[in-house]
């Protein structure tokens, strides 16, 4: 596979008109990846999901070159509310539509401005090395985007054993707001998707970001997010993790200035042999910031759920308020749930706590419901739905909340 | 006031920081097969024991020093250490306490260890380990009457080889991690305890460890076996003289509890922590592991960690027998430049097993304190439960407090609960105490003792008083 990879990389370089500096960055990233390979379980961050093993088990060979589609027929998705959209096909920008908005206030662009950091995470090396373009979305200063913006991610039919690398940079300028939905709706044969988003939230701005992975697919996904928050900005983040065969969502939030706040909530709802991981790092860098995390998991059949969360508080970040809670329901003998909720604190005037529980459904509650005429499976369903609904109710956008309930089949 | 101040001053600094001039017999510096043979030879060990050591050494040579821990330390040159150091007077083994080197007895007196009459009054059986060898065991006769074996490891190898052979290395095998294998290869002495069936040990057993000679590593090995239906409470205390260089302490402790047996193991660790600028001090890299082998057995660890430049240990319980219970109570205090990476592992293998973890971490000065723990419930451990609580207290903004729990659950009938908080002593609390006439330091000591109360309660009486004092002393001058 190594030689093929090198050939693929050389081909990418020769087919595109990269500038010399771009070539250099790409080459360095590629070398780092080539040297170290994919992370395995000896790497602390990948302790519970050995991606090296997962990739080699699922793919004999990966194809890194995917041609840009000229024409693609978008499937209809049952969205019953007005929205703006951007669609990506095979990781590349395909089409966008902002019919509800002031066109001057939103910029969508495509170029290849790579940052020249050489990452330690080899999956990011891989991403930088094989990217042919970065999609950029900018919301102008003072503009509040009226309708939710949905990012559709399609894969073309018949695509298989391909590695899709994609990157979207989003910049919210000061005093702006955006409701962004990442719709991981690709529905195709087995592929490896390495998807990266870099988001900057300006002063006094609000970002609501919902990440919905609910369509059953055989794809193996790595989803990396870097979010930087400026002064007095707010991030509402939601994850619905239930569709893909494997997905690891790696979320890094930096509270770069005072009074920033983050509410990060997520659901892992799995069946069959799915393996999902959510890993979060909340970096409190300045005073008076808040972060709140709630992750709930329901595991069926032979699935495996993982939550790794970390709250980091630097010495300057006094008056930090950090909270983290992970709860899991194990519904089958063969499931596995691993959690690693971490606190790393260097400031003394802080309020930080975390909690983690895992266990089965309370038999007394089932008994209560059954004595009122429900069957065993109905009672179980009702209780798990109620368990997950607590997280869904935290979604502040009503349209998206309705969508999430529909997708996850929870109608309470 | 004056006398109180004097007492504080005398307590403030590390009061065990003297070294005693005693002639030592040392093995040649360095680590190789010859040194291991030398140690084995000088202790007149049987062949199987030497084989055990050499096997461990073979394994050790293949292992790499771990580097995943948070407190980093300069590389240790394992060839530049003495692996055996014994007070010379031990060469002709003393028949009774009266034959001991008076200087040695004086040292223990300074440490406040009741070796002779004091021991009788206090009713604690003591085994004292000086540098590498066990020098005296008190109360032997009374214990022997009940069939309890409490002696040094070397003696046990000579007199009770069948027990040692059967259990040594059964919890910490010779193929374990880096420091454990090093210990298996070069361990010099330690305590051995065997409690026969259905015997409740009538008194607390206690060991005192002291590192005296410079450039020595201390590698003792403790083995405690509680046979069916028995009970034992074991105490361990540690001190070392002040020295500029860092010294390595890599002990192994193995506990085995058979059916219905209970072992309670308490440690007050007060190794020299280094001076205010972080120079010198002990590296405390200890492997402690308990095996609840039989049904309904129970192992309980209680530790008060105030000393050492770096503490790096995870007293663990393997809950193999059905209905077995593991407990871990810990107070870890770091001040100045001390660093601690400590916690526990609870491995649930049997059905209906329970474990409870209470950890209190306090960091002050420029220190770093870390709780790292593992709770692992295997797929066969039906109806198991774990409860974990780790609280950290920070004093000042130059120190750090970290919590890294690893939680693995493979069993749907089991429950795991974990909670952790980090906070500081609030101004209101201090103000309230000041108002009632306590000065700043008394107030801090009071509040911290209250914070640790859950753990302090678990300690046997004799230790609880000492530990409470130690908690206060360790934090002197850290607030204000």
Interface residues (C-beta under 8 A of the other chain):
Chain A: X44 X315 X318 X328 X330 X331 X332 X333 X334 X335 X336 X337 X338 X339 X340 X341 X342 X343 X344 X345 X346 X347 X348 X349 X350 X351 X352 X353 X354 X355 X356 X357 X358 X359 X360
Chain B: X68 X379 X392 X394 X395 X396 X397 X398 X399 X400 X401 X402 X403 X404 X405 X406 X407 X408 X409 X410 X411 X412 X413 X414 X415 X416 X417 X418 X419 X420 X421 X422 X423 X424
